[in-house]
Amino acid sequence: MQNSEQEPLINFKLNHVEVDLLGTAHISKASADKVKEMLQTGQYDCVAVELCPSRHNSIVNPDALAKMDLFQVIKEGKALMVTANLALGAFQQRMADEFGIKPGAEMRMAIDIAAELKIPVLLIDREITTTLKRVYGNVPWWQKMNLASGLLGSVVSRQKVTEEEIERLKEGDILESTFAQFAEEAENIYLPLVDERDQYMAARIQQEDLTGEYGRMLAVVGAGHMKGIGNYIEKWRQDEEGPEQKIARLDQLPKPKRWPRFIPWAIVALIIAGFAVGFSRNADLGLQLVWYWIVINGALCSLGALIALAHPLTIIGAFVAAPITSLNPTIGAGMVTAAMETWLRKPKVQDFSHLRQDTTHFRGWWKNRVTRVLLVFILCTLGSAAGTYIAGFKIFESIATT
């Protein structure tokens, strides 16, 4: 294995294919130019890129977001995942806007030049949805809140980053020290976000090598993944486990724990039991407890809709829906209010086409009808959840003091 001193480049030979592993910065014009320069030498039979099928599709089919079915997204419980993807994309887009270059320009360059040379493009990264789910499933509940606030912070932050600092990201020692500190502070995030993807991309390169179809490959990956991929390639040379088994293991989604499923039903049972106790003592107390439930739950859910700048009818609908849906764990207030908002303010084609730009600004999330629906879903869900617990405590406090 050889390293280039001038460029973040590693060269190694597998059974059939010789690989040039090029490290890039994802919003660097110099990186895009280097990809073009290397491919146009005509020495490569294929180019492997740090993309999964969905991210590749967003590059070759930029209008894919316009085909998103919001009702389906909400119905299938994918609203949070779509929001996370938009926040991640917004951060990269905002960084790219500072330097006048599109996010992932080196990947776009690789795809375009490969089409000109008529050589295949190999997608070697793990699906981003799988990675996010493994990150989410690998952290405790309190750290999940940190992840959410971190994503929000990436959108709100206006800190400037110089192009020199971006170029320095290609220096292996800086990246390694940065990741090492990250691993010490949050290893359960680092493993699925970085280390597992190093393994995945190494396994995909091995998998393509076993086909025997290529003599020389250019692999374009983020500089931060270079050392990990190279190390795993070397480590696995004599490994009995094949790349297919490694990929299948890394693609497994975390199994949901069973006990959290019973919590909503237990809460419903407690609330209904509280109503029953109240009415058994006297009708006035029972009605008072029901009133607490309706007002607190409905008001907080409506507050969430109001913060999201939802349609007035959606805000009213939130007040009506929350006390009812909170007693039925199979449907959430956020689903109802998001569906209402989508129906009342149906997103236009321009809302979908402007998603990438609008999400780079804090106000844009409220301006764009697509992201506003997502905000309605999230904030109404949080409001209803808070209302459930606060109203529940109020109900049992009233029973205890009466």
QUIDA-V932868 format. One record per helix or strand of 3 or more residues. SS is the DSSP state (~ for helix, > for strand). FROM is the first residue (numbers start at 1). TO is the last residue. If there is no record, write none. Layout:
ss=[SS	SS]
from=[FROM	FROM]
to=[TO	TO]
This chain:
ss=[>	>	~	>	~	~	~	~	~	>	~	~	~	~	~	>	~	~	~	~	~	~	~	~	~	~]
from=[9	18	29	46	53	62	70	79	105	120	128	141	163	172	187	216	223	243	259	283	312	333	349	355	364	369]
to=[13	24	39	49	60	67	75	99	117	123	137	156	168	185	211	222	235	250	281	307	325	344	353	358	367	401]
